[in-house]
């Protein structure tokens, strides 16, 4: 599992869609010229560029959004450059409805700008664009993980598109793709050093005597933006894993929002292990929680096993992708 995938377990469970086309059997429509990614500034590794390409091919297949990425070493006017390259590259041209996005990353100026086609301006409003740049991309960029930051932001873009489709906000007739300068520009320094989010209000992060209480406390900690890797409600293995991963406010907000409308939870226990599930979840978006009981009798989240066993598709629907990794939790998924 990639770092972006883990971000989804932390974003949907506080989690990724790298390789989404493999999950969806997407029919790829490849842009001509420089493709989905033009890495002029050489900020992306080969695997990172491939991951972004897979994500954006999935966005095109799933939501008819033609999303391109351009990195540059410097420019005086990022907004003007974004508008010009949007038109030159024909961004949105692969979309039957003119839905185009162009992300420009200025490495030297430590800025990013997401340019929005007219067709999408009512859905991807400037405040939302600024939020994903500041709260989703920038922390990954600061940690030197530009590719993961772009993919993490694409997750929120997909979620926004999914909601817009459900509410018919994207039911407008097709147009010729063009940009009127919609979008937002934010600071995003690469390799500046990642600072974990600090809780905005005091929150309880202690393990509890019941699995469901521990899940409730965890969601409250995420709502308070407690990005600490050593929370008592994590198993020791989870704490060690979390210490090496980026957690963003955007991910935490997305997690809390995702579980607000879940059906009533069910808890199944066997030995010192428990699984919290949400029977009757028709959309398949309320992913299960794995917990282990410690020597003190308290229940703690086992996010390590979760990230090994669970995967999500572009619609944030979860599935057990690696049953062999369930271990002691397999009892909860037996037929």
N, C-alpha and C positions, 0 to 999 in steps of 0.2 A: 504494500500500500504506500502511495506517495504521501508527501507532506500535505498536499492539497486534500487528499482523501481524509487524512487525520483531521484536518481543519473542519471537515464536514461532521465528523463524529462529535466535534466540539461546537459546530455551528448548527447542526440539526440535532445533534445529541450533545452538543457544544462544538457537521462534517461534510465530499469531493466528488467530482464527476470527471476526473481524468479518465480517459478511455471510454467516455460515455457512448460513442458511436458503436463500440463493441457491444455494449449493453442493448442498444436500440436498433442495431443493424441499419445504421443510417446510410442513405444514398447520398454520397458526398457531391456537392457542387463546388468545384474549386475555382476561386477567383483567378483571373488571368493576371499577368504582370508579376507583382511581388507577392501574391498569395495572401493568406490570412495574416502573416507576420512579416514585417520587414525590419530586421534588427540591425540598423545602421550603426548603432552605438555598441554593438556586441555585448549586450547585457545578459543575453540568454544562452544557456547551454543547449546542446542539441536535444536532450530529452525534454527540457522545459519548453522549447519551441514546439516540439511534437505534441506535448500535452495541451498547449494552448490551441494548436491547430485542431486537435480532436474535439476539444470543448466547443470551439467556435463553429466547427462543422455540425456539431450536435445542436447548437443554438439555431443554426440556419435550418436544419431539418425539422426541428421540433417547433420553433416559433417564427420561422421565416425572417430571422434577424441576421443581417449580413454585418458581422462584427470583425473589424480589422485592427491590427496593432502596429504602430510605427515607433521605433526608438531613434532618437537623434542625439548628437553630441552637444548641441547648443543652438539656440535661436533667440533673436531679440524679441520677436513677437510670436509667442506660442499660439495664440488664438488665430492669428492670420495664417500661420503655417497649417494649422489643423483644418481650417476652412478650405485652403488651396489644395491640400493633399486629398481631402475628402472628395472634391470635385475631380481632380486629376485621376485618382484611382477608381472612380466610379463606385464609391462605397454606397451600398444599398442596391447596386445593380443586380446582385444575385437574388434579391428578394422580390417576390411577385407583388409585394405591397409597398415597396420603397422603404423598408425598415432598415436603416443603416446606422452603425456606430463606428466611430474611429477613436481609438485611444492613442494619444501621442505622449511618449515619455521623453522628457528632456533631461538627459543624464547630467549635463554640465550645470544647467539652471536649477536642478533638483525640483522639477515641476512635472505635473501630469495634467493633461486635459482630455476629457472625454467629450467628443463632438457628437451631437445628436441630430439625426435627420428630422425634418419637419414632421414626418409621419409618427415619430415617437415622442415628440416634445411634451404631449399631454400626459404621457405615462412616465417617462424618465425626466421629471421636472428637475430644475437646477439644484434644489435643496437635496433631493435624493442622490443626484450625481455627486455633489460635493461630499455627502455622507460616505458613500462607498469609496471615494478617493481618499478621504481623510481617515476613516475608521477601518477600512478593510485593506486597501492597497498599501498605504503609507507604513503601517507597522511591519509588513512583510518586506517592503523595500528597505526599511531601516535595518532589518536583519540580513540584508544582502540577498534576499530570496525574491527577486523580481517576478520570475515565472509563477511562483506559488501565489504571489499577491494578485497577479492578473487573473489567475484561475479562481481564487477566492472571491474576487469581485464579480466574476462571471456567474458564480452561484447565486449571488443576490440579484443580478440582472435577470437570470432565469426565473427566480422566484417572483420578481416584480412582473415579468411577462406573463407568468402563469396566472397570477391574480387578475391582471388586466384582461386576459382572455376569458376568465370565469365571469367577469363583470361586463363583458362585451365592450370594454374600453378600446380594444384593438380591432373592432369591427368596421373601421372606416374603409372606404374604397381605396384601391391602390393608387399610388401617385408616382411620379418620376422622382427618384431619390435626389434630395438636395439638402443642404444645410443653410440655415439662416443665422448661424452663430449660436445656436442653442447648446447648452452644456455648462460645464464648470471647470475651473482650473484650481489646483491645490498644490501645496508644497509636498514633496515626497523625495527626500534624500536617500540615495542608495548606500547601504553600508554604514549608516550613521550610528547604529547601535539600537537594538530593540529594547524598549521599556515596557514591562508588563503593566496592563491596566490595574489601577488601584481602586478598591471599592469606594464608591461615592458616599455610601452611608454604612454604618456599622451593620454587619450581618453575621448570623450564626453559621459557622462552617464546620461544626462538630458532627461526627458520626452519630447515628441514632439507634434506638433499640428495635426499630422496625424498618424493613427495606423501603416502604413507601414514604416514611418520614424522612429518610435520608435523601430520597429523590426530591421531595418537596423543599428541603433545605438547600439542596444543590441548585435548583431552579431559582430560588430566592437569592443565592449568592451570585448567580449569573446575572440576574436582574440588577444587582448592585454593582456589577462590573468588577467582581473579585477575580482577577486573573492569576492569583497565586498558584504555584505549582505544588505546594506542600500542604494543601488543605487536609484537615483531619478526615474529611469524608471521602478521601481517595485511598485506595489500597496502596501499600508501599510500592508495588510495581507500577501503578498508575502515576504516582508522584515522580518516580524516576523517569518515566516516559514523558510526562508533561514538562519536565525541566528543560527538555531540548526542543520544545515546540512553541510556535508563535500562536498566541490567542489574542483575538481582537474584540473590541467593543461591538463591532458589526456582527461578528459571529455570535456573541453572547445575546445580543438583542434578537437575532434571528432565531436562536434556540428557544428563548422564552416565548416569543410570538408563536412558534411552531406548536408548542405544547398547550397553548391556552384553550384550544377547542377540542382537545382529545377526549374520547369517551372515558367512562369510569375505569380506573386501573384495576388489574388483577395481579395478585402476588402468588407465585408458586415457589415453594421452598423444598429443598432436599439436602439433608445434611447441613453443611455450613455455607450453602450457596442458594441464591434466590434470583428470580427473573421477574421483573415488573413488565407486564404487557398491557395493551389497550384493545381488548376484544371489541368488535363492532366498529373498528376504524376503517370505513370503506375506501378511503383514499390511500391507505397504507403509508401514512406519513408520520405516525406516532411510533417511532422506533422503540424497541424494548431496552430496558436497562438491566445490566448484569451487576450483581452485588455479592460480596463475600463477607462472612461474619468473622470478625477478629477474635483473638483470645479474650478480649474484654467483653465479648458478647454483643458488640455494636456492629452495624452493617455499613460497609464502605463500597463505593462505586469501583467496579473493575473496568475502566475504560480501555485498558490494554487488550483484553480479550474481545471487547466490543469492536475495536478498530481492526482486529484480525479477522473477525467473522462476518461483520455487517458491511454491506455496500448500498449505495444510493444511486438512482438514475437521475436524469435531468428534471424529472418532476418531483424529486425528493422522496420517492417511494423506496422504502427499505426492503432488503431481502437478505437472507442468510446465504452469502456467496461462498463461504468456506466452512461447511458443516464440520469438517475434521478439526477446526480450530475451536469449536464450542467447548470441548473438554467437559468439565463438571456441570456445565449449564445445558447440555444436550437434552436433559430430561424434560425441559420446558417446551421443546420443539418436536417431541416425539408425536407421531400421528395418533 
